[in-house]
Amino acid sequence: MAVEMKDIVELAKSRWFVFQWSEIYGWLANTWDYGPYWSILKENIKNAWIKYFVQE
């Protein structure tokens, strides 16, 4: 089964990882923003990197 980019984008949008500003504010059609789950994931990756490379 081939996965297309539009399927990945739809999954990310439905799970609140990313969303387009144009859907919220009605302008800047090609601008994306991080959702709350992406922000948490990004913070966890950053903390794991710091723990591995700096603290250990």
N, C-alpha and C positions, 0 to 999 in steps of 0.2 A: 504494500500500500504506500503510495507516494504522498507525502505531506507537502502541501503547498503553503506558501508564506501567508496567504489570506487566512488559512485555517489557524496558523499559529497566532496571528494578530487577533483573530476573533476569540481564541481561547484566552489570551492574555487580557483582552478587554473584558471578557465575561467574568474572569476571576479577579478583576480590579488590580492587575499588575501595572497596566498602562492604560491611558485613555487620551483621546485627542481633545485639545482645547476647543476646537471648533464645535464639538458636541456639547460643551458646557457653556461657552461664551459666545459662540456664533461667529468667530473670526479666527484668523491665523490657522488656516486649514491644514498646513503641514507641520504643525507644532504638537508635540506629544508631551505628556506630563506623567510622572511616576504616580502610581496609586499607592495606597497605604501598605499593601503587602510587598510591593517592590522596595519601598523604603525600608521596611523591616528586613527583607532579604539582603539588601545592600549593606545595612548596618551589621548584620550577622557575619557577612563575608569579611567586612573590614575588621571586626573584632577578632575573628579567627586568624586573619593574616597577622595582626598585631601580636596576638598570643603566640603564634608559631615562630615568627621571625624576630620579635623584639624581646618577649618575656622568657622564651625558652633558650 
